[in-house]
């Protein structure tokens, strides 16, 4: 999952093998902090400004 906001802020949900999930906060493509809670993210970014990015898959063509 990924969210974006004004000022080129990005928040990504990350799970590394064998570790607890965390939220990676970036600005202008650079990692600012890796947060363990939403409260930590809120200290950096206004959560109300974030919008979830949804990846759309191409429609399957129906063969006849």
PDBQT receptor file of N, H, CA, C and O in Angstrom, charges set to zero:
ATOM      1  N   UNK A   1       0.845  -1.173   0.000  1.00  0.00    +0.000 N 
ATOM      2  CA  UNK A   1       0.000   0.000   0.000  1.00  0.00    +0.000 C 
ATOM      3  C   UNK A   1       0.888   1.233   0.000  1.00  0.00    +0.000 C 
ATOM      4  O   UNK A   1       1.992   1.244   0.546  1.00  0.00    +0.000 OA
ATOM      5  N   UNK A   2       0.359   2.273  -0.637  1.00  0.00    +0.000 N 
ATOM      6  H   UNK A   2      -0.537   2.265  -1.080  1.00  0.00    +0.000 HD
ATOM      7  CA  UNK A   2       1.127   3.511  -0.742  1.00  0.00    +0.000 C 
ATOM      8  C   UNK A   2       0.170   4.698  -0.734  1.00  0.00    +0.000 C 
ATOM      9  O   UNK A   2      -0.907   4.648  -1.327  1.00  0.00    +0.000 OA
ATOM     10  N   UNK A   3       0.578   5.757  -0.056  1.00  0.00    +0.000 N 
ATOM     11  H   UNK A   3       1.453   5.798   0.426  1.00  0.00    +0.000 HD
ATOM     12  CA  UNK A   3      -0.185   6.988   0.008  1.00  0.00    +0.000 C 
ATOM     13  C   UNK A   3       0.715   8.143  -0.412  1.00  0.00    +0.000 C 
ATOM     14  O   UNK A   3       1.922   8.116  -0.170  1.00  0.00    +0.000 OA
ATOM     15  N   UNK A   4       0.132   9.150  -1.038  1.00  0.00    +0.000 N 
ATOM     16  H   UNK A   4      -0.848   9.173  -1.234  1.00  0.00    +0.000 HD
ATOM     17  CA  UNK A   4       0.879  10.329  -1.446  1.00  0.00    +0.000 C 
ATOM     18  C   UNK A   4       0.180  11.582  -0.931  1.00  0.00    +0.000 C 
ATOM     19  O   UNK A   4      -1.025  11.585  -0.677  1.00  0.00    +0.000 OA
ATOM     20  N   UNK A   5       0.970  12.647  -0.782  1.00  0.00    +0.000 N 
ATOM     21  H   UNK A   5       1.948  12.645  -0.988  1.00  0.00    +0.000 HD
ATOM     22  CA  UNK A   5       0.412  13.907  -0.309  1.00  0.00    +0.000 C 
ATOM     23  C   UNK A   5       1.145  15.088  -0.915  1.00  0.00    +0.000 C 
ATOM     24  O   UNK A   5       2.134  14.910  -1.626  1.00  0.00    +0.000 OA
ATOM     25  N   UNK A   6       0.672  16.285  -0.640  1.00  0.00    +0.000 N 
ATOM     26  H   UNK A   6      -0.131  16.430  -0.062  1.00  0.00    +0.000 HD
ATOM     27  CA  UNK A   6       1.312  17.484  -1.175  1.00  0.00    +0.000 C 
ATOM     28  C   UNK A   6       2.748  17.597  -0.668  1.00  0.00    +0.000 C 
ATOM     29  O   UNK A   6       3.094  17.079   0.394  1.00  0.00    +0.000 OA
ATOM     30  N   UNK A   7       3.571  18.287  -1.452  1.00  0.00    +0.000 N 
ATOM     31  H   UNK A   7       3.289  18.708  -2.314  1.00  0.00    +0.000 HD
ATOM     32  CA  UNK A   7       4.964  18.445  -1.072  1.00  0.00    +0.000 C 
ATOM     33  C   UNK A   7       5.790  17.217  -1.392  1.00  0.00    +0.000 C 
ATOM     34  O   UNK A   7       6.876  17.027  -0.844  1.00  0.00    +0.000 OA
ATOM     35  N   UNK A   8       5.268  16.373  -2.293  1.00  0.00    +0.000 N 
ATOM     36  H   UNK A   8       4.386  16.527  -2.738  1.00  0.00    +0.000 HD
ATOM     37  CA  UNK A   8       5.928  15.134  -2.716  1.00  0.00    +0.000 C 
ATOM     38  C   UNK A   8       6.207  14.178  -1.557  1.00  0.00    +0.000 C 
ATOM     39  O   UNK A   8       7.228  13.492  -1.540  1.00  0.00    +0.000 OA
ATOM     40  N   UNK A   9       5.282  14.141  -0.586  1.00  0.00    +0.000 N 
ATOM     41  H   UNK A   9       4.452  14.698  -0.600  1.00  0.00    +0.000 HD
ATOM     42  CA  UNK A   9       5.375  13.175   0.508  1.00  0.00    +0.000 C 
ATOM     43  C   UNK A   9       4.812  11.845   0.042  1.00  0.00    +0.000 C 
ATOM     44  O   UNK A   9       3.804  11.810  -0.665  1.00  0.00    +0.000 OA
ATOM     45  N   UNK A  10       5.451  10.755   0.428  1.00  0.00    +0.000 N 
ATOM     46  H   UNK A  10       6.269  10.784   1.002  1.00  0.00    +0.000 HD
ATOM     47  CA  UNK A  10       4.996   9.402   0.129  1.00  0.00    +0.000 C 
ATOM     48  C   UNK A  10       5.113   8.568   1.397  1.00  0.00    +0.000 C 
ATOM     49  O   UNK A  10       6.104   8.653   2.122  1.00  0.00    +0.000 OA
ATOM     50  N   UNK A  11       4.092   7.761   1.654  1.00  0.00    +0.000 N 
ATOM     51  H   UNK A  11       3.287   7.691   1.065  1.00  0.00    +0.000 HD
ATOM     52  CA  UNK A  11       4.124   6.823   2.776  1.00  0.00    +0.000 C 
ATOM     53  C   UNK A  11       3.875   5.435   2.205  1.00  0.00    +0.000 C 
ATOM     54  O   UNK A  11       2.886   5.207   1.509  1.00  0.00    +0.000 OA
ATOM     55  N   UNK A  12       4.781   4.510   2.506  1.00  0.00    +0.000 N 
ATOM     56  H   UNK A  12       5.585   4.695   3.072  1.00  0.00    +0.000 HD
ATOM     57  CA  UNK A  12       4.675   3.146   1.994  1.00  0.00    +0.000 C 
ATOM     58  C   UNK A  12       4.592   2.161   3.149  1.00  0.00    +0.000 C 
ATOM     59  O   UNK A  12       5.300   2.306   4.146  1.00  0.00    +0.000 OA
ATOM     60  N   UNK A  13       3.733   1.164   3.018  1.00  0.00    +0.000 N 
ATOM     61  H   UNK A  13       3.159   1.046   2.208  1.00  0.00    +0.000 HD
ATOM     62  CA  UNK A  13       3.640   0.071   3.982  1.00  0.00    +0.000 C 
ATOM     63  C   UNK A  13       4.670  -0.966   3.563  1.00  0.00    +0.000 C 
ATOM     64  O   UNK A  13       4.619  -1.473   2.442  1.00  0.00    +0.000 OA
ATOM     65  N   UNK A  14       5.605  -1.285   4.451  1.00  0.00    +0.000 N 
ATOM     66  H   UNK A  14       5.647  -0.873   5.361  1.00  0.00    +0.000 HD
ATOM     67  CA  UNK A  14       6.720  -2.170   4.107  1.00  0.00    +0.000 C 
ATOM     68  C   UNK A  14       6.775  -3.340   5.078  1.00  0.00    +0.000 C 
ATOM     69  O   UNK A  14       6.642  -3.165   6.290  1.00  0.00    +0.000 OA
ATOM     70  N   UNK A  15       6.973  -4.541   4.528  1.00  0.00    +0.000 N 
ATOM     71  H   UNK A  15       7.080  -4.683   3.544  1.00  0.00    +0.000 HD
ATOM     72  CA  UNK A  15       7.182  -5.736   5.343  1.00  0.00    +0.000 C 
ATOM     73  C   UNK A  15       8.453  -6.409   4.835  1.00  0.00    +0.000 C 
ATOM     74  O   UNK A  15       8.507  -6.864   3.693  1.00  0.00    +0.000 OA
ATOM     75  N   UNK A  16       9.469  -6.469   5.683  1.00  0.00    +0.000 N 
ATOM     76  H   UNK A  16       9.425  -6.099   6.611  1.00  0.00    +0.000 HD
ATOM     77  CA  UNK A  16      10.702  -7.161   5.339  1.00  0.00    +0.000 C 
ATOM     78  C   UNK A  16      10.673  -8.552   5.969  1.00  0.00    +0.000 C 
ATOM     79  O   UNK A  16      10.112  -8.738   7.049  1.00  0.00    +0.000 OA
ATOM     80  N   UNK A  17      11.263  -9.502   5.306  1.00  0.00    +0.000 N 
ATOM     81  H   UNK A  17      11.719  -9.351   4.429  1.00  0.00    +0.000 HD
ATOM     82  CA  UNK A  17      11.258 -10.892   5.760  1.00  0.00    +0.000 C 
ATOM     83  C   UNK A  17      11.754 -10.991   7.202  1.00  0.00    +0.000 C 
ATOM     84  O   UNK A  17      12.866 -10.569   7.521  1.00  0.00    +0.000 OA
ATOM     85  N   UNK A  18      10.918 -11.553   8.060  1.00  0.00    +0.000 N 
ATOM     86  H   UNK A  18      10.015 -11.896   7.801  1.00  0.00    +0.000 HD
ATOM     87  CA  UNK A  18      11.297 -11.774   9.446  1.00  0.00    +0.000 C 
ATOM     88  C   UNK A  18      11.218 -10.549  10.341  1.00  0.00    +0.000 C 
ATOM     89  O   UNK A  18      11.663 -10.601  11.487  1.00  0.00    +0.000 OA
ATOM     90  N   UNK A  19      10.664  -9.451   9.848  1.00  0.00    +0.000 N 
ATOM     91  H   UNK A  19      10.303  -9.409   8.916  1.00  0.00    +0.000 HD
ATOM     92  CA  UNK A  19      10.585  -8.228  10.648  1.00  0.00    +0.000 C 
ATOM     93  C   UNK A  19       9.144  -7.737  10.751  1.00  0.00    +0.000 C 
ATOM     94  O   UNK A  19       8.279  -8.125   9.966  1.00  0.00    +0.000 OA
ATOM     95  N   UNK A  20       8.909  -6.877  11.733  1.00  0.00    +0.000 N 
ATOM     96  H   UNK A  20       9.612  -6.562  12.371  1.00  0.00    +0.000 HD
ATOM     97  CA  UNK A  20       7.589  -6.257  11.878  1.00  0.00    +0.000 C 
ATOM     98  C   UNK A  20       7.356  -5.272  10.745  1.00  0.00    +0.000 C 
ATOM     99  O   UNK A  20       8.298  -4.637  10.271  1.00  0.00    +0.000 OA
ATOM    100  N   UNK A  21       6.109  -5.138  10.305  1.00  0.00    +0.000 N 
ATOM    101  H   UNK A  21       5.343  -5.653  10.690  1.00  0.00    +0.000 HD
ATOM    102  CA  UNK A  21       5.798  -4.132   9.279  1.00  0.00    +0.000 C 
ATOM    103  C   UNK A  21       6.068  -2.722   9.808  1.00  0.00    +0.000 C 
ATOM    104  O   UNK A  21       6.014  -2.474  11.013  1.00  0.00    +0.000 OA
ATOM    105  N   UNK A  22       6.359  -1.808   8.883  1.00  0.00    +0.000 N 
ATOM    106  H   UNK A  22       6.403  -2.010   7.905  1.00  0.00    +0.000 HD
ATOM    107  CA  UNK A  22       6.556  -0.415   9.266  1.00  0.00    +0.000 C 
ATOM    108  C   UNK A  22       6.098   0.487   8.123  1.00  0.00    +0.000 C 
ATOM    109  O   UNK A  22       5.812   0.013   7.023  1.00  0.00    +0.000 OA
ATOM    110  N   UNK A  23       6.031   1.763   8.385  1.00  0.00    +0.000 N 
ATOM    111  H   UNK A  23       6.263   2.149   9.278  1.00  0.00    +0.000 HD
ATOM    112  CA  UNK A  23       5.636   2.754   7.389  1.00  0.00    +0.000 C 
ATOM    113  C   UNK A  23       6.863   3.584   7.028  1.00  0.00    +0.000 C 
ATOM    114  O   UNK A  23       7.452   4.241   7.887  1.00  0.00    +0.000 OA
ATOM    115  N   UNK A  24       7.242   3.550   5.760  1.00  0.00    +0.000 N 
ATOM    116  H   UNK A  24       6.764   3.016   5.062  1.00  0.00    +0.000 HD
ATOM    117  CA  UNK A  24       8.401   4.305   5.287  1.00  0.00    +0.000 C 
ATOM    118  C   UNK A  24       7.905   5.642   4.740  1.00  0.00    +0.000 C 
ATOM    119  O   UNK A  24       7.088   5.682   3.819  1.00  0.00    +0.000 OA
ATOM    120  N   UNK A  25       8.401   6.721   5.308  1.00  0.00    +0.000 N 
ATOM    121  H   UNK A  25       9.064   6.688   6.056  1.00  0.00    +0.000 HD
ATOM    122  CA  UNK A  25       7.997   8.068   4.902  1.00  0.00    +0.000 C 
ATOM    123  C   UNK A  25       9.120   8.675   4.062  1.00  0.00    +0.000 C 
ATOM    124  O   UNK A  25      10.278   8.718   4.478  1.00  0.00    +0.000 OA
ATOM    125  N   UNK A  26       8.748   9.142   2.873  1.00  0.00    +0.000 N 
ATOM    126  H   UNK A  26       7.807   9.108   2.536  1.00  0.00    +0.000 HD
ATOM    127  CA  UNK A  26       9.721   9.762   1.967  1.00  0.00    +0.000 C 
ATOM    128  C   UNK A  26       9.237  11.149   1.566  1.00  0.00    +0.000 C 
ATOM    129  O   UNK A  26       8.039  11.431   1.547  1.00  0.00    +0.000 OA
ATOM    130  N   UNK A  27      10.199  12.005   1.247  1.00  0.00    +0.000 N 
ATOM    131  H   UNK A  27      11.172  11.776   1.262  1.00  0.00    +0.000 HD
ATOM    132  CA  UNK A  27       9.871  13.285   0.628  1.00  0.00    +0.000 C 
ATOM    133  C   UNK A  27      10.858  13.510  -0.504  1.00  0.00    +0.000 C 
ATOM    134  O   UNK A  27      12.068  13.372  -0.324  1.00  0.00    +0.000 OA
ATOM    135  N   UNK A  28      10.333  13.856  -1.670  1.00  0.00    +0.000 N 
ATOM    136  H   UNK A  28       9.351  13.968  -1.817  1.00  0.00    +0.000 HD
ATOM    137  CA  UNK A  28      11.141  14.040  -2.885  1.00  0.00    +0.000 C 
ATOM    138  C   UNK A  28      11.958  12.782  -3.197  1.00  0.00    +0.000 C 
ATOM    139  O   UNK A  28      13.055  12.874  -3.748  1.00  0.00    +0.000 OA
ATOM    140  N   UNK A  29      11.418  11.599  -2.842  1.00  0.00    +0.000 N 
ATOM    141  H   UNK A  29      10.527  11.524  -2.395  1.00  0.00    +0.000 HD
ATOM    142  CA  UNK A  29      12.083  10.341  -3.149  1.00  0.00    +0.000 C 
ATOM    143  C   UNK A  29      13.128   9.902  -2.126  1.00  0.00    +0.000 C 
ATOM    144  O   UNK A  29      13.682   8.809  -2.247  1.00  0.00    +0.000 OA
ATOM    145  N   UNK A  30      13.405  10.731  -1.127  1.00  0.00    +0.000 N 
ATOM    146  H   UNK A  30      12.955  11.619  -1.030  1.00  0.00    +0.000 HD
ATOM    147  CA  UNK A  30      14.390  10.396  -0.100  1.00  0.00    +0.000 C 
ATOM    148  C   UNK A  30      13.697   9.923   1.175  1.00  0.00    +0.000 C 
ATOM    149  O   UNK A  30      12.698  10.502   1.601  1.00  0.00    +0.000 OA
ATOM    150  N   UNK A  31      14.236   8.867   1.777  1.00  0.00    +0.000 N 
ATOM    151  H   UNK A  31      15.047   8.397   1.431  1.00  0.00    +0.000 HD
ATOM    152  CA  UNK A  31      13.663   8.363   3.024  1.00  0.00    +0.000 C 
ATOM    153  C   UNK A  31      13.885   9.378   4.130  1.00  0.00    +0.000 C 
ATOM    154  O   UNK A  31      15.013   9.801   4.385  1.00  0.00    +0.000 OA
ATOM    155  N   UNK A  32      12.791   9.766   4.789  1.00  0.00    +0.000 N 
ATOM    156  H   UNK A  32      11.875   9.422   4.582  1.00  0.00    +0.000 HD
ATOM    157  CA  UNK A  32      12.851  10.699   5.912  1.00  0.00    +0.000 C 
ATOM    158  C   UNK A  32      12.874   9.920   7.223  1.00  0.00    +0.000 C 
ATOM    159  O   UNK A  32      13.663  10.215   8.121  1.00  0.00    +0.000 OA
ATOM    160  N   UNK A  33      11.998   8.921   7.319  1.00  0.00    +0.000 N 
ATOM    161  H   UNK A  33      11.357   8.682   6.590  1.00  0.00    +0.000 HD
ATOM    162  CA  UNK A  33      11.936   8.108   8.539  1.00  0.00    +0.000 C 
ATOM    163  C   UNK A  33      11.184   6.815   8.255  1.00  0.00    +0.000 C 
ATOM    164  O   UNK A  33      10.322   6.760   7.377  1.00  0.00    +0.000 OA
ATOM    165  N   UNK A  34      11.522   5.779   9.009  1.00  0.00    +0.000 N 
ATOM    166  H   UNK A  34      12.222   5.823   9.723  1.00  0.00    +0.000 HD
ATOM    167  CA  UNK A  34      10.773   4.535   8.999  1.00  0.00    +0.000 C 
ATOM    168  C   UNK A  34      10.035   4.467  10.329  1.00  0.00    +0.000 C 
ATOM    169  O   UNK A  34      10.654   4.354  11.387  1.00  0.00    +0.000 OA
ATOM    170  N   UNK A  35       8.706   4.538  10.267  1.00  0.00    +0.000 N 
ATOM    171  H   UNK A  35       8.204   4.630   9.408  1.00  0.00    +0.000 HD
ATOM    172  CA  UNK A  35       7.861   4.685  11.453  1.00  0.00    +0.000 C 
ATOM    173  C   UNK A  35       7.188   3.369  11.832  1.00  0.00    +0.000 C 
ATOM    174  O   UNK A  35       6.798   2.584  10.968  1.00  0.00    +0.000 OA
ATOM    175  N   UNK A  36       7.062   3.144  13.121  1.00  0.00    +0.000 N 
ATOM    176  H   UNK A  36       7.379   3.781  13.823  1.00  0.00    +0.000 HD
ATOM    177  CA  UNK A  36       6.387   1.944  13.633  1.00  0.00    +0.000 C 
ATOM    178  C   UNK A  36       4.924   2.208  13.962  1.00  0.00    +0.000 C 
ATOM    179  O   UNK A  36       4.173   1.271  14.235  1.00  0.00    +0.000 OA
ATOM    180  N   UNK A  37       4.505   3.486  13.939  1.00  0.00    +0.000 N 
ATOM    181  H   UNK A  37       5.115   4.247  13.717  1.00  0.00    +0.000 HD
ATOM    182  CA  UNK A  37       3.108   3.804  14.258  1.00  0.00    +0.000 C 
ATOM    183  C   UNK A  37       2.598   4.931  13.367  1.00  0.00    +0.000 C 
ATOM    184  O   UNK A  37       3.371   5.707  12.806  1.00  0.00    +0.000 OA
ATOM    185  N   UNK A  38       1.289   4.994  13.255  1.00  0.00    +0.000 N 
ATOM    186  H   UNK A  38       0.661   4.363  13.710  1.00  0.00    +0.000 HD
ATOM    187  CA  UNK A  38       0.651   6.065  12.494  1.00  0.00    +0.000 C 
ATOM    188  C   UNK A  38       0.905   7.411  13.176  1.00  0.00    +0.000 C 
ATOM    189  O   UNK A  38       1.023   8.438  12.508  1.00  0.00    +0.000 OA
ATOM    190  N   UNK A  39       0.990   7.400  14.506  1.00  0.00    +0.000 N 
ATOM    191  H   UNK A  39       0.895   6.565  15.049  1.00  0.00    +0.000 HD
ATOM    192  CA  UNK A  39       1.269   8.637  15.247  1.00  0.00    +0.000 C 
ATOM    193  C   UNK A  39       2.619   9.230  14.832  1.00  0.00    +0.000 C 
ATOM    194  O   UNK A  39       2.761  10.449  14.730  1.00  0.00    +0.000 OA
ATOM    195  N   UNK A  40       3.605   8.368  14.594  1.00  0.00    +0.000 N 
ATOM    196  H   UNK A  40       3.490   7.378  14.676  1.00  0.00    +0.000 HD
ATOM    197  CA  UNK A  40       4.911   8.856  14.132  1.00  0.00    +0.000 C 
ATOM    198  C   UNK A  40       4.788   9.499  12.753  1.00  0.00    +0.000 C 
ATOM    199  O   UNK A  40       5.389  10.540  12.489  1.00  0.00    +0.000 OA
ATOM    200  N   UNK A  41       4.007   8.872  11.882  1.00  0.00    +0.000 N 
ATOM    201  H   UNK A  41       3.519   8.027  12.097  1.00  0.00    +0.000 HD
ATOM    202  CA  UNK A  41       3.790   9.438  10.542  1.00  0.00    +0.000 C 
ATOM    203  C   UNK A  41       3.101  10.787  10.665  1.00  0.00    +0.000 C 
ATOM    204  O   UNK A  41       3.452  11.732   9.960  1.00  0.00    +0.000 OA
ATOM    205  N   UNK A  42       2.122  10.881  11.558  1.00  0.00    +0.000 N 
ATOM    206  H   UNK A  42       1.836  10.113  12.131  1.00  0.00    +0.000 HD
ATOM    207  CA  UNK A  42       1.362  12.122  11.743  1.00  0.00    +0.000 C 
ATOM    208  C   UNK A  42       2.244  13.257  12.246  1.00  0.00    +0.000 C 
ATOM    209  O   UNK A  42       1.911  14.425  12.047  1.00  0.00    +0.000 OA
ATOM    210  N   UNK A  43       3.352  12.941  12.888  1.00  0.00    +0.000 N 
ATOM    211  H   UNK A  43       3.622  11.992  13.050  1.00  0.00    +0.000 HD
ATOM    212  CA  UNK A  43       4.260  13.996  13.335  1.00  0.00    +0.000 C 
ATOM    213  C   UNK A  43       5.021  14.621  12.169  1.00  0.00    +0.000 C 
ATOM    214  O   UNK A  43       5.613  15.690  12.310  1.00  0.00    +0.000 OA
ATOM    215  N   UNK A  44       5.002  13.953  11.019  1.00  0.00    +0.000 N 
ATOM    216  H   UNK A  44       4.521  13.084  10.904  1.00  0.00    +0.000 HD
ATOM    217  CA  UNK A  44       5.712  14.440   9.831  1.00  0.00    +0.000 C 
ATOM    218  C   UNK A  44       4.785  14.985   8.760  1.00  0.00    +0.000 C 
ATOM    219  O   UNK A  44       5.106  15.965   8.087  1.00  0.00    +0.000 OA
ATOM    220  N   UNK A  45       3.618  14.339   8.602  1.00  0.00    +0.000 N 
ATOM    221  H   UNK A  45       3.357  13.543   9.149  1.00  0.00    +0.000 HD
ATOM    222  CA  UNK A  45       2.702  14.626   7.498  1.00  0.00    +0.000 C 
ATOM    223  C   UNK A  45       1.286  14.751   8.043  1.00  0.00    +0.000 C 
ATOM    224  O   UNK A  45       0.911  14.029   8.967  1.00  0.00    +0.000 OA
ATOM    225  N   UNK A  46       0.501  15.657   7.481  1.00  0.00    +0.000 N 
ATOM    226  H   UNK A  46       0.805  16.243   6.731  1.00  0.00    +0.000 HD
ATOM    227  CA  UNK A  46      -0.911  15.749   7.854  1.00  0.00    +0.000 C 
ATOM    228  C   UNK A  46      -1.637  14.568   7.212  1.00  0.00    +0.000 C 
ATOM    229  O   UNK A  46      -1.753  14.498   5.989  1.00  0.00    +0.000 OA
ATOM    230  N   UNK A  47      -2.119  13.656   8.023  1.00  0.00    +0.000 N 
ATOM    231  H   UNK A  47      -2.025  13.713   9.017  1.00  0.00    +0.000 HD
ATOM    232  CA  UNK A  47      -2.742  12.437   7.514  1.00  0.00    +0.000 C 
ATOM    233  C   UNK A  47      -3.958  12.724   6.644  1.00  0.00    +0.000 C 
ATOM    234  O   UNK A  47      -4.259  11.954   5.731  1.00  0.00    +0.000 OA
ATOM    235  N   UNK A  48      -4.654  13.809   6.909  1.00  0.00    +0.000 N 
ATOM    236  H   UNK A  48      -4.410  14.434   7.651  1.00  0.00    +0.000 HD
ATOM    237  CA  UNK A  48      -5.847  14.157   6.134  1.00  0.00    +0.000 C 
ATOM    238  C   UNK A  48      -5.503  14.502   4.683  1.00  0.00    +0.000 C 
ATOM    239  O   UNK A  48      -6.370  14.455   3.810  1.00  0.00    +0.000 OA
ATOM    240  N   UNK A  49      -4.244  14.847   4.426  1.00  0.00    +0.000 N 
ATOM    241  H   UNK A  49      -3.540  14.885   5.135  1.00  0.00    +0.000 HD
ATOM    242  CA  UNK A  49      -3.824  15.204   3.070  1.00  0.00    +0.000 C 
ATOM    243  C   UNK A  49      -3.392  13.999   2.240  1.00  0.00    +0.000 C 
ATOM    244  O   UNK A  49      -3.213  14.118   1.028  1.00  0.00    +0.000 OA
ATOM    245  N   UNK A  50      -3.224  12.840   2.876  1.00  0.00    +0.000 N 
ATOM    246  H   UNK A  50      -3.370  12.743   3.861  1.00  0.00    +0.000 HD
ATOM    247  CA  UNK A  50      -2.740  11.667   2.157  1.00  0.00    +0.000 C 
ATOM    248  C   UNK A  50      -3.863  10.989   1.378  1.00  0.00    +0.000 C 
ATOM    249  O   UNK A  50      -5.000  10.908   1.840  1.00  0.00    +0.000 OA
ATOM    250  N   UNK A  51      -3.520  10.508   0.192  1.00  0.00    +0.000 N 
ATOM    251  H   UNK A  51      -2.596  10.574  -0.184  1.00  0.00    +0.000 HD
ATOM    252  CA  UNK A  51      -4.459   9.810  -0.686  1.00  0.00    +0.000 C 
ATOM    253  C   UNK A  51      -3.829   8.474  -1.062  1.00  0.00    +0.000 C 
ATOM    254  O   UNK A  51      -2.664   8.415  -1.455  1.00  0.00    +0.000 OA
ATOM    255  N   UNK A  52      -4.615   7.397  -0.938  1.00  0.00    +0.000 N 
ATOM    256  H   UNK A  52      -5.561   7.445  -0.618  1.00  0.00    +0.000 HD
ATOM    257  CA  UNK A  52      -4.086   6.077  -1.284  1.00  0.00    +0.000 C 
ATOM    258  C   UNK A  52      -3.940   5.941  -2.795  1.00  0.00    +0.000 C 
ATOM    259  O   UNK A  52      -4.827   6.331  -3.555  1.00  0.00    +0.000 OA
ATOM    260  N   UNK A  53      -2.818   5.385  -3.214  1.00  0.00    +0.000 N 
ATOM    261  H   UNK A  53      -2.098   5.068  -2.597  1.00  0.00    +0.000 HD
ATOM    262  CA  UNK A  53      -2.561   5.125  -4.627  1.00  0.00    +0.000 C 
ATOM    263  C   UNK A  53      -3.032   3.717  -4.933  1.00  0.00    +0.000 C 
ATOM    264  O   UNK A  53      -2.625   2.761  -4.272  1.00  0.00    +0.000 OA
ATOM    265  N   UNK A  54      -3.889   3.588  -5.934  1.00  0.00    +0.000 N 
ATOM    266  H   UNK A  54      -4.220   4.364  -6.470  1.00  0.00    +0.000 HD
ATOM    267  CA  UNK A  54      -4.421   2.288  -6.330  1.00  0.00    +0.000 C 
ATOM    268  C   UNK A  54      -3.867   1.931  -7.698  1.00  0.00    +0.000 C 
ATOM    269  O   UNK A  54      -4.027   2.680  -8.661  1.00  0.00    +0.000 OA
ATOM    270  N   UNK A  55      -3.219   0.786  -7.771  1.00  0.00    +0.000 N 
ATOM    271  H   UNK A  55      -3.089   0.177  -6.988  1.00  0.00    +0.000 HD
ATOM    272  CA  UNK A  55      -2.692   0.313  -9.047  1.00  0.00    +0.000 C 
ATOM    273  C   UNK A  55      -3.827  -0.375  -9.806  1.00  0.00    +0.000 C 
ATOM    274  O   UNK A  55      -4.452  -1.301  -9.289  1.00  0.00    +0.000 OA
ATOM    275  N   UNK A  56      -4.084   0.069 -11.006  1.00  0.00    +0.000 N 
ATOM    276  H   UNK A  56      -3.577   0.821 -11.426  1.00  0.00    +0.000 HD
ATOM    277  CA  UNK A  56      -5.136  -0.534 -11.821  1.00  0.00    +0.000 C 
ATOM    278  C   UNK A  56      -4.520  -1.555 -12.762  1.00  0.00    +0.000 C 
ATOM    279  O   UNK A  56      -3.508  -1.296 -13.412  1.00  0.00    +0.000 OA
ATOM    280  N   UNK A  57      -5.149  -2.718 -12.823  1.00  0.00    +0.000 N 
ATOM    281  H   UNK A  57      -5.972  -2.929 -12.295  1.00  0.00    +0.000 HD
ATOM    282  CA  UNK A  57      -4.683  -3.761 -13.725  1.00  0.00    +0.000 C 
ATOM    283  C   UNK A  57      -5.440  -3.643 -15.047  1.00  0.00    +0.000 C 
ATOM    284  O   UNK A  57      -6.617  -3.283 -15.063  1.00  0.00    +0.000 OA
ATOM    285  N   UNK A  58      -4.765  -3.945 -16.147  1.00  0.00    +0.000 N 
ATOM    286  H   UNK A  58      -3.809  -4.238 -16.134  1.00  0.00    +0.000 HD
ATOM    287  CA  UNK A  58      -5.465  -3.894 -17.435  1.00  0.00    +0.000 C 
ATOM    288  C   UNK A  58      -6.579  -4.929 -17.477  1.00  0.00    +0.000 C 
ATOM    289  O   UNK A  58      -6.456  -6.017 -16.914  1.00  0.00    +0.000 OA
ATOM    290  N   UNK A  59      -7.644  -4.582 -18.138  1.00  0.00    +0.000 N 
ATOM    291  H   UNK A  59      -7.744  -3.698 -18.595  1.00  0.00    +0.000 HD
ATOM    292  CA  UNK A  59      -8.772  -5.513 -18.265  1.00  0.00    +0.000 C 
ATOM    293  C   UNK A  59      -8.373  -6.701 -19.126  1.00  0.00    +0.000 C 
ATOM    294  O   UNK A  59      -7.647  -6.562 -20.110  1.00  0.00    +0.000 OA
ATOM    295  N   UNK A  60      -8.863  -7.873 -18.733  1.00  0.00    +0.000 N 
ATOM    296  H   UNK A  60      -9.453  -7.986 -17.934  1.00  0.00    +0.000 HD
ATOM    297  CA  UNK A  60      -8.595  -9.067 -19.537  1.00  0.00    +0.000 C 
ATOM    298  C   UNK A  60      -9.445  -9.030 -20.795  1.00  0.00    +0.000 C 
ATOM    299  O   UNK A  60     -10.618  -8.656 -20.766  1.00  0.00    +0.000 OA
ATOM    300  N   UNK A  61      -8.832  -9.424 -21.888  1.00  0.00    +0.000 N 
ATOM    301  H   UNK A  61      -7.879  -9.728 -21.911  1.00  0.00    +0.000 HD
ATOM    302  CA  UNK A  61      -9.620  -9.476 -23.133  1.00  0.00    +0.000 C 
ATOM    303  C   UNK A  61     -10.378 -10.808 -23.153  1.00  0.00    +0.000 C 
ATOM    304  O   UNK A  61      -9.846 -11.855 -22.785  1.00  0.00    +0.000 OA
ATOM    305  N   UNK A  62     -11.614 -10.732 -23.585  1.00  0.00    +0.000 N 
ATOM    306  H   UNK A  62     -12.046  -9.881 -23.884  1.00  0.00    +0.000 HD
ATOM    307  CA  UNK A  62     -12.460 -11.937 -23.656  1.00  0.00    +0.000 C 
ATOM    308  C   UNK A  62     -12.326 -12.547 -25.039  1.00  0.00    +0.000 C 
ATOM    309  O   UNK A  62     -12.687 -11.929 -26.040  1.00  0.00    +0.000 OA
ATOM    310  N   UNK A  63     -11.806 -13.757 -25.086  1.00  0.00    +0.000 N 
ATOM    311  H   UNK A  63     -11.512 -14.259 -24.272  1.00  0.00    +0.000 HD
ATOM    312  CA  UNK A  63     -11.667 -14.465 -26.370  1.00  0.00    +0.000 C 
ATOM    313  C   UNK A  63     -12.966 -15.185 -26.684  1.00  0.00    +0.000 C 
ATOM    314  O   UNK A  63     -13.591 -15.783 -25.808  1.00  0.00    +0.000 OA
ATOM    315  N   UNK A  64     -13.360 -15.118 -27.941  1.00  0.00    +0.000 N 
ATOM    316  H   UNK A  64     -12.852 -14.632 -28.652  1.00  0.00    +0.000 HD
ATOM    317  CA  UNK A  64     -14.593 -15.794 -28.370  1.00  0.00    +0.000 C 
ATOM    318  C   UNK A  64     -14.305 -16.795 -29.415  1.00  0.00    +0.000 C 
ATOM    319  O   UNK A  64     -15.218 -17.463 -29.899  1.00  0.00    +0.000 OA
TER     320      UNK A  64
